[in-house]
Every structure is written in C-alpha cells, then in structure tokens.
Amino acid sequence: MSVRLVQQSAAHRTAKGAQRINDLVVIAAQMFLDKGFEAVAVDDLIARAGGSRRNVYSHFGGKEGLFEAAMLHVCAEMAKPLENLNINGLDPADVLPEFGRELVATALSPRTLAVHRLLTTEGKRFPKIAQAMLAASYEKVIDILATWITAHQQSTNRKLTAEIPAKVLAVQFVSMISSDLKLRAIVGLLGDDLPAAKVDEVVSSAVHTLLYGAASRPPVSGSRNA
C-alpha cells in the first residue's frame, strides 16, 4: 500500500495518535537501518513505539508500507540540510564551497551510509521503494543545485557555461565531491570525522574543476576543445 496513507489529515486523528504514528516511523527507521527489513518484526516495533498491529496495518498497509514510510522519512532528513541552504541569487564562489562542505557532511554521516548499505541489500527486493528513496535524497540534492545553476546560467554575469545543461553540471559537482568519499567510508577506509583540511581540499578541487575545468591553460576563445 502506498505511503500516501501516512499523509492523512491530522484532523482524523487525536494528537496523541498522530504522535504515536510519527514515533513509530522514527523508531522503525532506526530499526530497519540497524537490522534490515527481514530481521525487524512488527511486534518488536510496537513494543518500542507503542500502539498496535492495527495501527501498522490501518496506516501503512503492513510492514512493507511502514518500511517505505520510514525510509522516505530518513531520506527527507538527509536532504534537509542542503534544502535549507540560502543560495538563491548568490555567486558561485559563495554557493559552491558552502554546498560542497554540507554535501561532505551529509555523505559521510552514519545515517547516510546506513541507507546506502540498506539500498544495496534490499533494493532488488523493493525496487519501487528504492527508487522513491533515491528521488527523496540524491535526486532531491541534484535538483536543488541544478535549480540554482539554471538561475545563474540565465544571469548577465554568469560564471558557469550555459552550453552544458544545469542538471549535468549538478551531477558532476555532486559526484566529484561525494562519490569517492562515500565508497571509501562504506568499506571502512574513512570515518565521519574527516579533518577540516581534507574537506577543504576535496571541496576546493571540485569547485575549481567545475568553474575552470582541468585544462592546464584556458581554452582559446570560441573553442571548447583547445
């Protein structure tokens, strides 16, 4: 059953009941991240969060619906710090370093890494849920940055080319910063306490590459291949 059931109007519930449902989602999220889908029993969830099996089945349609709601809750939390950045109308020299540093913090957080591990183990079993999680986290972050890039490309003093689609540039920037770090963290080569100097190195390199490319000298005017 669709997770949209969770979004029923609060007017149809008591405040206490609504809070219990929210608590159930939060607790379920942590248990699923810790143990995986199969190892979490509905009765164990109820024992920790309160409520009843009826709550789970009436609001979520069962354990799978609760799993979807819980994972989308986590993914929304992951994207929130980047969503809350005030970047509208600002210059790339201000936006990209700030966005990059926040992206590193998000990518290396234990919760983000737990989500990636869960997607690896459960994604094939629940492809629609995995795709919804991707849309609520990674694709949300890409959209935030691409929206800013689009506006910047349309400005009179743009510093980013308008010849490359904004979404392509956003994907490239996010990948340069987070892909390598996440892979190393997932296999235990990095912790979430990356030194500030290393964060600055990763971010500044990505910013420079996005703004100026990796050529040893600027291209000849009018040529993209020089």
Helices and strands as residue ranges (DSSP letters): G 3-7, G 10-12, H 15-35, H 42-49, H 53-60, H 63-83, H 92-107, H 110-122, H 127-136, H 138-153, H 166-186, H 196-212
